[in-house]
Amino acid sequence: MEEMTKHGSIGRAAMHADMDRKTARKYVTAGKLPSELKQHRRWRTRPDAFVEVWPAITAALTATPGLEAKTIFAQLCETQPGRFVEGQLRTLQRKIARWRHTNGPEQAVVLAQAHRPGEAAQLDFTDITELGIIVGGVALAAMLCVVVLPYSNWMWATVCTSESMASLRLGLQRALFVLTRVPTFLQTDNSTAATHNGPAGMAYLEGRARPFNADYLALTRHYGLVPRTTAIGAKEQNGDVEAGNGACKRMLKQALLLRGDATFEDLAAWQQFVDDNVGKKNAFRRARVAEELAVMRPIGVAKLPDYVEETVRVTARGTIRVRQCGYSVPSRLVGAQLTVRIHEHRLEAYYVGVLELACERLRSGAVRIDYRHVIWSLVRKPGAFARYVYREELFPAPIFRRAYDAIHAATSSSQTTTELDLAYLRILYLAATTLQCEVEAALALLFETAQPITSDAVKALVHGAAASAVASSAITLTLPAVELATYDALLTSRVAA
């Protein structure tokens, strides 16, 4: 059209526009663009296969709006076999979609909200098992506690193992002390960490159906936060942190692909990896984060302890029960009351202020029995080993189980099961009184040289290795030869002076 206004030649204009002369003449004659000449097709290219059943379909959709086209199609195939084929499902889906857009009920729309800087923080948990993280050689079934500021989309993530109050406290405090400032509101969904177990008779806040837990209210009160939750089943009200969950997992997945490995030495190394990558993402939001920090107030209070204390009594079995999990402690503490500090990832037990046990926290009713705590009793009463409830816990490494099996395989008719168990328990006793790694090395050597597995043979190797180590590390002193002429010269010079 521009070329036609310059010279009026259809041939030249068609050549410059790279189109056929006849096509160009058609557009010039009509005076319209190609998009304006296109007409909507109002005729069918094939008969409508659903014309006879369409009234029944629309009646079903009106009565039950939630029905899907696939469900209706399956019912049609069942009630009228042989009439419809699989390829007609997509036709029915398009037909129902057009009906819903023209005759269907009104739908709820997402009402985008304008966030105010520094007004609120949103907190949520997300599962990261799909990332395949391995910590200390064990696959980690873990979660992230994610805190997001909706205005700037600033984010912080903390590794945790459950949606517990301890996890929530740890995740919130880490985020607040990175920011060094506090927003007005803290918004969560209706998780059990924040709601469900409010005090009896407590008034519901903001008309919510579930009251806040007392521990959660104490946490928000300590930092001067106003707690609020989303409506039940309305996760879109926490949309910023919900979107942040997915963005955080995608970012970590890509970072792990670049790293080429999802194995970490311990939880601290995995948490540092998360912090480094989340920090890089936050670097692009500095301007809007600065706006939020300018209107947020300083924290002004100390960090709360990241553990919960409980008092438990040591049973006659030498164990304690903490959150449905069992832990062994030194047998001298039987009957004593211990103060247990339950952290998110570890557990510490104190007696009169002295740390007696520090170990990884267990989950889901697991049991942790340290053979060093019970070996003294088992050596005295070896007959109890055969049916000991926690017997499988007394094989601290695969080679110990192999040694136990080898001892029983080499049995003679004169030896009883108790005597064979005692032979293994003596090896375990040796590991408890020396070094477990030395006993493992001795057992490996005996298996390698096809020698019988006995407590005396293991003891000889362990003590022999220890004696060799002491001998090799001994310091040899050489006495220098004394030259008396030097002393004579010194004395002569003093007399002369």
WOWOZI-V249988 format. One record per pair of residues at least 4 apart in sequence whose ideal C-beta (glycine too) atoms are under 6 Angstrom apart, sorted by the first residue. I is the first residue (numbers start at 1). GAP is how many residues later the second one is. If there is no record, write none. Layout:
i->I gap->GAP
i->I gap->GAP
This chain:
i->3 gap->10
i->3 gap->13
i->4 gap->9
i->10 gap->4
i->10 gap->14
i->10 gap->15
i->11 gap->10
i->14 gap->5
i->14 gap->7
i->14 gap->10
i->19 gap->4
i->19 gap->5
i->32 gap->4
i->32 gap->5
i->49 gap->39
i->50 gap->4
i->53 gap->4
i->57 gap->15
i->60 gap->7
i->65 gap->40
i->67 gap->4
i->67 gap->5
i->69 gap->23
i->69 gap->24
i->69 gap->27
i->73 gap->16
i->73 gap->19
i->76 gap->4
i->76 gap->8
i->77 gap->7
i->84 gap->4
i->99 gap->4
i->100 gap->4
i->115 gap->35
i->115 gap->36
i->117 gap->34
i->117 gap->174
i->117 gap->175
i->117 gap->178
i->118 gap->65
i->118 gap->174
i->118 gap->177
i->118 gap->178
i->119 gap->65
i->120 gap->63
i->120 gap->65
i->120 gap->67
i->121 gap->26
i->121 gap->28
i->121 gap->62
i->121 gap->65
i->122 gap->26
i->122 gap->65
i->122 gap->116
i->122 gap->118
i->122 gap->119
i->123 gap->24
i->123 gap->65
i->124 gap->22
i->124 gap->114
i->124 gap->117
i->125 gap->18
i->125 gap->20
i->125 gap->38
i->126 gap->18
i->126 gap->119
i->127 gap->16
i->128 gap->14
i->128 gap->16
i->129 gap->12
i->132 gap->130
i->133 gap->7
i->133 gap->129
i->134 gap->5
i->134 gap->128
i->134 gap->129
i->135 gap->5
i->135 gap->129
i->135 gap->132
i->135 gap->135
i->136 gap->130
i->142 gap->17
i->142 gap->19
i->143 gap->17
i->144 gap->13
i->145 gap->13
i->145 gap->15
i->145 gap->22
i->145 gap->26
i->146 gap->11
i->146 gap->95
i->146 gap->98
i->146 gap->99
i->147 gap->9
i->147 gap->28
i->148 gap->7
i->148 gap->92
i->148 gap->93
i->148 gap->96
i->149 gap->5
i->149 gap->143
i->150 gap->90
i->151 gap->141
i->152 gap->133
i->152 gap->136
i->152 gap->137
i->152 gap->140
i->153 gap->132
i->154 gap->128
i->154 gap->131
i->154 gap->135
i->155 gap->89
i->155 gap->123
i->156 gap->19
i->156 gap->22
i->157 gap->91
i->157 gap->117
i->157 gap->121
i->158 gap->12
i->158 gap->13
i->158 gap->16
i->159 gap->112
i->160 gap->7
i->160 gap->184
i->162 gap->5
i->163 gap->28
i->163 gap->30
i->164 gap->29
i->165 gap->28
i->165 gap->50
i->166 gap->178
i->167 gap->177
i->168 gap->25
i->169 gap->50
i->170 gap->136
i->170 gap->174
i->173 gap->130
i->181 gap->112
i->181 gap->115
i->181 gap->117
i->182 gap->41
i->182 gap->115
i->182 gap->117
i->183 gap->113
i->184 gap->42
i->185 gap->41
i->185 gap->43
i->186 gap->34
i->186 gap->39
i->186 gap->41
i->187 gap->41
i->188 gap->6
i->188 gap->41
i->189 gap->41
i->189 gap->49
i->190 gap->5
i->190 gap->20
i->190 gap->39
i->190 gap->42
i->192 gap->4
i->194 gap->22
i->195 gap->15
i->195 gap->17
i->196 gap->14
i->197 gap->16
i->198 gap->4
i->198 gap->13
i->198 gap->14
i->199 gap->15
i->202 gap->9
i->204 gap->4
i->204 gap->7
i->206 gap->22
i->208 gap->21
i->209 gap->23
i->212 gap->4
i->212 gap->5
i->212 gap->15
i->217 gap->4
i->220 gap->5
i->220 gap->7
i->230 gap->4
i->230 gap->7
i->230 gap->8
i->235 gap->7
i->238 gap->4
i->244 gap->4
i->251 gap->26
i->255 gap->22
i->256 gap->6
i->264 gap->5
i->264 gap->6
i->265 gap->4
i->267 gap->78
i->275 gap->4
i->285 gap->4
i->307 gap->34
i->307 gap->35
i->307 gap->36
i->308 gap->34
i->309 gap->32
i->310 gap->30
i->311 gap->26
i->311 gap->28
i->312 gap->8
i->312 gap->26
i->312 gap->28
i->313 gap->24
i->314 gap->6
i->314 gap->15
i->314 gap->19
i->314 gap->20
i->314 gap->22
i->315 gap->4
i->318 gap->10
i->318 gap->13
i->318 gap->16
i->318 gap->55
i->318 gap->56
i->319 gap->7
i->319 gap->9
i->320 gap->7
i->321 gap->5
i->322 gap->18
i->324 gap->41
i->325 gap->37
i->325 gap->41
i->326 gap->41
i->327 gap->41
i->328 gap->41
i->328 gap->42
i->328 gap->45
i->329 gap->4
i->329 gap->27
i->329 gap->28
i->330 gap->43
i->331 gap->42
i->336 gap->15
i->338 gap->11
i->338 gap->13
i->339 gap->11
i->340 gap->9
i->341 gap->7
i->342 gap->5
i->345 gap->16
i->346 gap->14
i->346 gap->15
i->347 gap->12
i->347 gap->14
i->348 gap->10
i->349 gap->7
i->349 gap->8
i->350 gap->5
i->351 gap->5
i->362 gap->4
i->362 gap->6
i->369 gap->21
i->369 gap->24
i->371 gap->4
i->371 gap->23
i->371 gap->25
i->371 gap->57
i->372 gap->60
i->374 gap->4
i->375 gap->53
i->375 gap->54
i->375 gap->57
i->378 gap->7
i->378 gap->47
i->379 gap->46
i->379 gap->50
i->382 gap->36
i->382 gap->39
i->382 gap->40
i->382 gap->43
i->383 gap->35
i->384 gap->4
i->385 gap->36
i->395 gap->5
i->395 gap->6
i->396 gap->4
i->397 gap->43
i->399 gap->41
i->399 gap->44
i->403 gap->40
i->403 gap->50
i->404 gap->20
i->406 gap->47
i->407 gap->13
i->407 gap->16
i->407 gap->17
i->407 gap->46
i->408 gap->12
i->411 gap->4
i->411 gap->9
i->415 gap->4
i->415 gap->5
i->423 gap->32
i->426 gap->29
i->427 gap->28
i->427 gap->31
i->430 gap->4
i->430 gap->9
i->430 gap->29
i->431 gap->5
i->431 gap->8
i->434 gap->4
i->434 gap->28
i->438 gap->24
i->442 gap->16
i->442 gap->19
i->442 gap->20
i->446 gap->5
i->446 gap->7
i->446 gap->11
i->455 gap->4
i->460 gap->4
